[in-house]
Amino acid sequence: MLTSLCFILVFLFVFPSFASPTLLFQGFNWESCNKAGGWYNFLENSVSDIANAAVTHIWLPPPSQSVGPQGYLPGRLYDIDASKYGSQAELKSLIDAFHQKGVKCVADIVINHRTAESKDNRGIYCIFEGGTSDDRLDWGPSFICKDDTAYSDGTGNPDTGLDYPPAPDIDHLNPRVQKELSDWMNWLKTEIGFDGWRFDFVRGYAPSITNIYMDQTSPDFAVGEKWEQFSLGQEDSHRAALKDWVEAAAGVVTAFDFTTKGVLNAAVQGELWRLKDSNSKPPGLIGLLPQNAVTFIDNHDTGSTQNIWPFPSDKVMQGYAYILTHPGIPSIFYDHFFDFGLKDEITKLVAIRNRNGINTTSTVKILASDSDLYMASIDEKIIMKIGPKMDLGNLVPSNYQLATSGNNYAVWEKK
């Protein structure tokens, strides 16, 4: 009995009931690396606005030296000073500013591939430099997957995932690779101050590899980018692949809910009926595995200046009205919050979410899913609607009152 009581007390101490549920914020876009004076310095001016929106974790760009200025072709991993976003001292100052406001910092971890520092005797770029005075991360061609024939010497292990043509694919089955990358990530925690990870291009290596790095680095939070081609009508198989990846990584990591992104993109354009699956649940990963799903509207790839798969720009708030009232872990994009001028509207939705304890495993009851109206009750505490239809009939009971509203969205709370 005493043991049980001690456990309960420890649980309450470690997991206080008043803690806000996880809310991610992507703190950069595709052009941030070009900011005059440095992005880290610039973003420090926005720490208070981001923290005041009850953000718990901010996702920052890849921190290391990179051939591409955005950071996604990294080489000297320990060389933070060569980043186009700013110096190591500026990054640490930014992270410290967020920590002072209670916001944890997530590093963008690009480890599927790596750019080499110099050529070997074959004239191929495959000699890697770690960015330190010793031999940490100083690798040669044997550290490249053997089937990446443009760079490898054929002695490495086969690739466990998809090939990435622009740069050598690193052999993550190599024990030294696992140890030295884990050491580097732990250095990012202890020396730089990062708390968690966003794993880039996880399709490039087996989910069991992600689990190894999770186990070796114990992040506070981690999310993987498993971005696969999305086709309307294929939602079930698309989200099942996300679920399979999470479970193959031992369920210890979350995944960006690209299925919800794809459905929402289409739904807000007069097809809101798509937001209910055959089991009357949300059609994305949040309908299968909400505690491991990170929902989002756009990111540096889908939106920003790349604009590969943008959300309809005049309907962005309908998207946030959906993800900020539904289960899963919502993510806010820098561009929407600041450049679109949606800070106040988004912050109101977050406040409603937290005030009513909406979290990763909240229960959704869909009340309407027509072409021009989607309505849902979440945990029987709030009711939300998106879509242009104004005649809601008797779907909002008299004991609910309007909490916030905007262009074709509204949220009600119980009185």
Number of C-alpha atoms within 10 A of each C-alpha: 6 7 8 9 10 11 12 12 12 12 12 12 10 9 10 10 11 9 10 16 19 18 22 25 23 21 26 23 20 18 14 21 20 13 14 10 10 17 23 27 18 16 14 17 12 13 20 12 15 25 19 11 19 20 24 21 26 26 21 23 27 25 29 29 26 22 17 14 20 24 22 23 22 25 25 22 26 21 19 23 16 18 24 23 31 20 20 20 13 18 24 16 17 22 24 19 16 22 19 12 16 14 22 22 27 30 22 22 22 22 23 24 26 24 25 26 17 13 15 13 7 9 8 15 20 27 18 23 23 21 20 13 7 9 11 20 22 17 19 19 24 19 26 29 27 21 17 21 12 13 24 23 19 16 13 20 17 17 21 18 15 14 19 16 10 10 20 25 30 30 27 27 18 15 10 15 19 16 17 15 20 18 17 18 25 20 15 19 20 11 12 19 21 25 24 26 26 24 22 20 20 23 19 19 22 18 21 16 17 22 18 16 18 21 12 16 21 16 18 14 19 20 22 26 18 19 17 12 8 16 11 12 10 11 21 17 12 23 23 16 16 28 23 13 23 25 17 17 19 15 16 17 25 27 28 24 30 27 29 25 24 21 24 25 21 16 22 27 13 14 19 23 16 21 25 21 14 8 8 14 16 22 21 28 30 27 24 17 23 24 20 26 29 27 30 24 28 27 25 22 14 15 21 21 12 14 14 13 15 19 21 18 10 10 17 19 23 21 21 24 24 24 24 27 27 28 28 29 26 27 25 25 22 20 20 21 21 14 10 12 11 14 18 13 16 18 19 15 24 21 15 19 21 18 12 16 17 23 24 20 17 18 17 19 17 18 18 19 21 18 18 19 24 26 25 23 23 21 18 14 16 22 27 25 27 28 24 15 14 12 8 11 7 7 13 19 11 9 9 15 15 15 17 16 18 12 13 18 24 19 24 21 20 15 10
